[in-house]
Structure formats: structure tokens, C-alpha cells
Amino acid sequence: MGILLKASTLIKGSLLARSFDHSTRDPQATQTILLNDIMRSNQETLYGKEYRFSQITNPDIFARTVPLNSFSNLSPYVERMKRGERNILTHDQPVFFSLTSGTTDKPKYLPITKKGMAQTASTSHQWLYRALRDHPSFLNYSIICISGASIEGHTESGIPYGSASGMMYRSLPHVLHRSFALPFVLSEIKDYDLRYYAIARIALESEVSFIVTPNPTTLIKLAETGIQYQEEIIQSIRDGVPACKWPFGKSPGDSRILDAISAYLRPNRQRARVLERVIQQHGKLIPSACWNKLNLIGCWLGGSIGFQANKLGAYYGQDVPKRDIGYLASEGSITIPYKNNTSAGILALHNHYYEFVPADESSTASSRTMQCHEIEEGKQYKIILTNRNGLYRYDIHDVIQVCGFYNSTPVISFVRKGDDMLSITGEKLHVNHFIEAFHRLKTAHDLSVTQFRIVPNNMDLRHEILMHLGSEVSTEFLKDTILPLIDKFLSEVNIEYDAKRKSKRLNPPCIHIMDNAWTDDVHKQFMESGYRDVQYKWKAVATEMSTVDTRHIQHTISL
């Protein structure tokens, strides 16, 4: 299977990569051709007639004619598409709706057409091809691919909806599916703890060379679950059952999934002995020892999630390379990563027509946007998308940074959501200011901040830093050294903060040291609220402290 998979990946991937690389030499022409094609294809739609797509022949006319959009602008059109009405936003009827959390309590249904899905599949092919060139052995053994459920329901007109990651999973090459260690049906288990147990149980039975999932916290939880239930997992592998004694309760739906999986399991005493030796040698079922053929990890590395990706080495091996799976959103794939250990990737020129607004400017109807050939290295921008799925000049409220160029095409990385900013008295502190402060603490005092959240205390005029540390530190050291240094670092990276602190309009921050169960409990509450695991993103900035946060505070340090 490995030979067939590699051959298929190399043949199709090389053709796609060669064509893409050619287009990166003239991104302006590539983007203009794409925009004109989108306009022609959709000029007879309701939206296309309202905004005169038939008269749009170049990017300048497009920017003057079509307004910048948020989901609230497009939602009335999307609702009609969900009911099955045709020619609303796109000539092509959507084949899927990507369901994602919105800015209100109502989820967003983002339409996906067959052409849009094909572009996502093409990007996946290229990712695999470029990874295989650099890591010839990463497809030699089983693959662990963890995603959300691709189909969670159907609209009233019968169109399926579900998670973007599940849809992307389904779009991967069919030959790749045969190497997956995990049955896709595991993603449909509702109980949070049970699902991770089942994933760990099935995954640890296989020799694995590649692990891929969007969120690195998923991999941390997988490792911790395998260690927590190591004896039970080994026994179940030895006996060929999902579990000899279930550590969790099961709903009828979850029971049916586990029963279906049970039919394919067989006793595997040889693998059980291998895992027993791992515990004898290492004291626990550490993934790096269970999967010593692991050649590559694919997950997000950028933004605040990078803090979690840095923890993977302790579980999966410090020398195992990590490659970002790309700047992916429910709206589609935006980059093609081509190097290890960086969140940067080449702008996917054929997936969307891109516009950019400088990050420090507001995105309003009068905003002047820039095309991809106009943006500059080292600068940050808000990104605006137009694509074949019916999104036109759509502000996804993300900020990216230009990290360089591949031929003439920007190489970008996701930096943050546009709302990751705090301001009590006009200081405009951003999450990246705190990230920089924590990096400096690591360098100066080897203090490892494994997770954090910043909450503004408007009443006391201070920022509260919820912080989980990688090692135990004395209260005196935190109060006398660390907290003053954080205050100092913030003043150095933010002149407005410095001015407000010096004028005493802003009080020094305080630190809440969080216990070991904090991050897992936050994750669990998210899942119990009815969301999917792949939708989970750690909130580094919050408007207020939650009850979950409060109950995990060990002690507080303030100046």
C-alpha cells in the first residue's frame, strides 16, 4: 500500500505543484484570471445581478462595485440557498455547508460548491507531495488522521452540513484513506472522554509514521489519554476488544459505533507485548516510544496555538518534525505550507481572489484594499476573500503577516483574529505583546508558560493574567521578579501601555496561577456545550473570567 500511495501522491502532486509554481511567478495575472472567471460564472445569480458582475472586467471595478461583506450581509442569501433556491450567490448549487461558530449565538452555514471542494482537494494533494519530497518515509506506515464529523445533518432541502475539517478529510485522495489507522466513524462519538479513549485504543495498536489533525491540543489530549488508561488499553489490544471494562458510560448512539468497530478487532498479543515493554522502559505509554517510526506531525503551528504545538515534543519526540497543515478556515484553504516548523505558507492563488487591508486600519466600505502583489514583507494585513463558494469581498476578521515570497507570490502566516486586543484606558494591548513577554521570560529565567489567558479588569484598571506554568515556582519569585518583568516587558513593546502606566491611569497586572486541570476542563466545557472538537480554539483573550477559570485558580500574585 505504501508504494501505491507514494506513487499516486508523486504523480498527481508533481503535476499540480508544477502548474502552481508557474503561476506564482505572476500572481497578479493569476488572480485577475480567477476573479474574471468567478464574475463570469456567477453574473446571472441574484447577487451577481444586484452588483452587476457582467460589467466587472478588472479588480479596480470589482473593488468599486461590490461592497466589503461580513456574514451578516450574506446570511439572507445563504438562508435561501439552504432552502434549495438556485442561482442566489453561485451558479453552481452548493453540495455542502460548512458549519462554524459565528459572532452571535447562531452558527454560520458557509456554502461549499463542487468547484470549491475541488480546490481544497488540490491543495491537500500539493501538501502531501511537498511533504513527501522532504520526508520520503512519512507514508510508510499507518496514518492517524483526526477530524470532525463531515456530515452532522442536512438542510431542509437535503444539502449536508458539517465540519470543515471533516469535509477536508473526505476530500483527501482515496488511496490515502486505506492507510488511516482510525475508522472515520470515531469522529461521531459524542462523549468527549470516550472518543479520546477510543482513538487512543485504536491508534496505539498500529505502527504510525504520520499524524495529522488541525489542533495540537488534540494530540496532547490523545497522548495523555493513552497514558492515563495504558493498562486498560494494552489488555484490550491483547484480547481484541475495544475495552475489557469501559471506563466511561456510553449513550446508545456511541454504543452502536463501538459495537461496529468491535467487529473488526482481533487479539494482538504481539503488539500488546511491545506496549508492555514501553511501560517497562519508560514508566508510561509515551507515544514517542510506541511509534518510533513517526516521521512527521501535521498540525497548526501559528497564532496563540503555537504555545500548544511547542508541547508536542515532550510526548511525540523532540526530533520529530512538525509541518503546519496550512492556513485553513471554514471559508477554505488559504496557504500551501512547504517547510517544516513554521506556520508560513504560500498564498493559494487558485483558491480565492485575495484583497488586503493594513492591520492597523479599519475594514469599512471606504477602505482601499491591496492586491497580493502589492503587500510587503514584514507587514501585517487583514485578509478579504472572494471565491467560488459564493463569498464576495468577505472579511474573515483575521490578521496575517507577510513572511517572504515564493517566486513573486507572498508567503504568509496567520497571526491572530482581529479581536485579540484589549484596551482598558486606550493602551491597545494585543495578545502578541503578552506572547513576546512570555518568550522573554523563557529566555531570561527559563520560565515556561504552557497556557495563558488575559482578562481585562475594568473596575480595578488592570489586566489579569491567567497562567499555567510548566514547573513549580515560588510565590516570592513570581511577585518579586516575574510580575515586575512582565509589566516592564509590556511597557517596552507597547508605548501606549507605557504611557498609561507612568501616568498611573493603568495599574500593574496581576497573575493567577492555574492548576493542572484548567485547560482540560475548559476544553471539556466547550464540548459539553454542544460544539465539535475541531471547532475548539483556545481563547487567549477573554472579556471576562469564566466560572471554569475561577475554580482552577491556585493562588494570585499582585503588586
Secondary structure, DSSP 8 states (H G I E B T S, - for coil): -HHHHHHHHHHHHHHHHHHHHHHTT-HHHHHHHHHHHHHHHTTTSHHHHHTTGGG--SHHHHHHHS--B-HHHHHHHHHHHHTT-SSSS-SS--SEEEEE--SSSS-EEEEE-HHHHHHHHHHHHHHHHHHHHH-TTTTSSEEEE----S--EE-TTS-EEE-HHHHHHHHS-HHHHTTBSS-GGGGG---HHHHHHHHHHHHTTS-EEEEE-S-HHHHHHHHHHHHHTHHHHHHHHHHTSS-SS-SS---HHHHHHHHHHHTT----HHHHHHHHHHHHHHSS--HHHHTTT--EEE---SGGGHHHHTTHHHHH-TTS-EE----EETTEE-EE--SSS---EEE-TTT-EEEEEETTS---TT---B-TTT--TT-EEEEEEE-TTS--SEEEEEEEEEEEEETTEEEEEEEEETT-EE-SSS--EEHHHHHHHHHHHHHHH---EEEEEEEEETTTTEEEEEEEESS---HHHIIIIIHHHHHHHHHHH-HHHHHHHHTTSS---EEEEE-TTHHHHHHHHHHHTT--GGG----SB-SS--HHHHHTEEEEE--
